[in-house]
Amino acid sequence: MTRYSEELYNFEHKLKNTFDDFLKRIGLYGDENKEESYYKDRKITCFNPKLDFHENDKEYLVYVELPGVKKEEICLDLRDGDRVLNISGEIKQDEKLEKGRAHIEERRFGYFRRSVVLSENVNLDNITAKFHDGVLKITIPKQELTKSKKVSIH
């Protein structure tokens, strides 16, 4: 029984050290000299908003939940070569809420980024986006892929 406790303690210690090292590297660790300040006064500064990706005969539809975000704070980036649609931005916390003590914090603040890999049959020139009531709707029209054709040899 004692041996199991030691193994469990060692595993827990190694796991905690791994997470500590990771959090230090990305800047989410509290005061490095005080163990009790592990997450104290730190907010996670990135998150993934919820996303739906649908398809019908004519188009692909992407819906992203972004409550509390202003349209101007959303960036859509599409690189033609790699066919990846990047959706990014930031939700800023009200400065009034940063002071004082929180009893419940469930809302998300900070940077977000989601990426959607598009298929080859999309019309990259006619992608549209609308933002209404905290939901970003991106419409990606389809186009027919060029079919192979026979080439006659002369």
VMD Tcl script that draws the C-alpha trace (Angstrom):
set ca {
  {0.00 0.00 0.00}
  {2.83 2.39 0.79}
  {4.51 1.63 -2.53}
  {1.33 2.56 -4.46}
  {1.12 5.86 -2.61}
  {4.74 6.68 -3.46}
  {4.18 5.84 -7.13}
  {1.04 7.93 -7.21}
  {2.81 10.82 -5.47}
  {5.73 10.64 -7.94}
  {3.37 10.55 -10.91}
  {1.38 13.51 -9.57}
  {4.60 15.45 -8.90}
  {5.94 14.80 -12.43}
  {2.61 15.76 -13.98}
  {2.42 18.98 -11.97}
  {6.00 19.89 -12.93}
  {5.19 19.30 -16.58}
  {2.20 21.64 -16.40}
  {4.19 24.19 -14.38}
  {6.90 24.28 -17.04}
  {4.33 24.66 -19.81}
  {2.46 27.45 -18.03}
  {5.72 29.31 -17.32}
  {6.64 29.17 -21.00}
  {3.34 30.64 -22.17}
  {3.19 33.24 -19.40}
  {0.22 31.97 -17.39}
  {2.13 31.02 -14.25}
  {1.91 33.30 -11.21}
  {4.88 34.41 -9.11}
  {7.52 31.77 -9.78}
  {8.84 31.96 -6.22}
  {5.54 31.27 -4.49}
  {3.80 27.95 -4.95}
  {0.49 29.27 -3.56}
  {0.25 31.86 -6.34}
  {-0.07 29.13 -8.98}
  {-2.98 30.72 -10.90}
  {-3.53 33.72 -8.67}
  {-4.61 36.86 -10.52}
  {-4.01 35.25 -13.91}
  {-6.59 34.95 -16.65}
  {-6.30 32.53 -19.52}
  {-5.82 34.78 -22.50}
  {-7.02 32.56 -25.34}
  {-9.99 30.35 -26.11}
  {-11.81 28.66 -28.97}
  {-15.27 29.99 -29.78}
  {-17.91 27.43 -30.73}
  {-18.10 26.76 -34.45}
  {-20.50 24.91 -36.78}
  {-19.48 23.93 -40.32}
  {-22.26 22.81 -42.67}
  {-22.58 21.99 -46.35}
  {-25.41 21.98 -48.87}
  {-25.49 21.59 -52.66}
  {-24.45 25.18 -53.38}
  {-22.23 26.27 -50.50}
  {-20.45 25.69 -47.22}
  {-21.70 27.59 -44.18}
  {-19.62 28.42 -41.13}
  {-21.27 29.77 -37.97}
  {-19.09 31.09 -35.13}
  {-20.50 32.15 -31.74}
  {-18.87 35.43 -30.74}
  {-21.02 37.09 -28.07}
  {-19.62 40.36 -26.82}
  {-17.37 40.87 -29.84}
  {-17.61 43.92 -32.05}
  {-17.58 43.40 -35.79}
  {-14.44 45.53 -36.05}
  {-12.59 43.15 -33.71}
  {-13.03 40.12 -35.99}
  {-10.45 39.26 -38.62}
  {-11.05 36.82 -41.49}
  {-7.92 35.76 -43.29}
  {-7.84 33.46 -46.29}
  {-4.64 32.37 -47.90}
  {-5.22 31.16 -51.42}
  {-2.30 28.76 -51.50}
  {-3.17 26.71 -48.43}
  {-7.00 27.05 -48.52}
  {-7.27 27.71 -44.78}
  {-9.83 30.20 -43.52}
  {-8.61 31.78 -40.26}
  {-11.08 33.49 -37.93}
  {-9.45 35.51 -35.17}
  {-9.99 38.44 -32.83}
  {-10.20 39.47 -29.23}
  {-12.87 39.84 -26.59}
  {-11.82 42.48 -24.08}
  {-12.91 42.30 -20.46}
  {-14.61 45.35 -19.03}
  {-11.96 47.25 -17.05}
  {-14.41 47.73 -14.17}
  {-14.51 43.97 -13.64}
  {-10.74 43.60 -13.37}
  {-10.77 45.30 -9.96}
  {-12.27 43.67 -6.92}
  {-12.93 40.02 -6.27}
  {-14.85 37.72 -8.58}
  {-17.28 35.18 -7.13}
  {-18.24 33.56 -10.44}
  {-16.43 33.98 -13.77}
  {-17.81 31.96 -16.66}
  {-17.49 34.38 -19.56}
  {-14.47 34.17 -21.79}
  {-12.09 37.02 -22.53}
  {-8.92 37.20 -24.55}
  {-7.74 36.22 -27.99}
  {-9.42 33.61 -30.14}
  {-8.49 31.88 -33.35}
  {-10.23 29.14 -35.30}
  {-9.18 27.71 -38.64}
  {-11.23 25.84 -41.20}
  {-9.60 23.87 -44.02}
  {-11.55 24.36 -47.24}
  {-11.94 21.82 -50.01}
  {-10.77 22.38 -53.55}
  {-14.25 23.08 -54.91}
  {-14.75 26.48 -53.27}
  {-15.05 29.83 -54.99}
  {-12.52 31.86 -53.02}
  {-13.47 35.14 -54.72}
  {-17.10 35.14 -53.56}
  {-16.87 34.33 -49.85}
  {-19.17 36.54 -47.77}
  {-19.49 37.14 -44.04}
  {-22.26 38.64 -41.93}
  {-22.25 39.34 -38.21}
  {-25.56 39.57 -36.36}
  {-26.53 39.05 -32.71}
  {-23.13 37.66 -31.74}
  {-23.02 35.04 -34.51}
  {-20.65 35.28 -37.46}
  {-22.02 33.57 -40.58}
  {-19.54 32.86 -43.36}
  {-20.89 31.68 -46.71}
  {-18.42 29.90 -48.98}
  {-19.89 29.17 -52.41}
  {-18.96 25.98 -54.23}
  {-17.72 25.83 -57.79}
  {-17.45 22.89 -60.10}
  {-14.06 21.35 -60.35}
  {-12.65 21.28 -63.83}
  {-13.24 17.87 -65.29}
  {-10.50 16.09 -67.08}
  {-10.69 16.18 -70.83}
  {-8.99 14.17 -73.48}
  {-6.36 15.84 -75.54}
  {-6.01 14.59 -79.06}
  {-2.53 13.89 -80.32}
  {-1.77 15.18 -83.81}
}
mol new
graphics top color blue
foreach p $ca { graphics top sphere $p radius 0.5 }
foreach p [lrange $ca 0 end-1] q [lrange $ca 1 end] { graphics top cylinder $p $q radius 0.2 }
display resetview
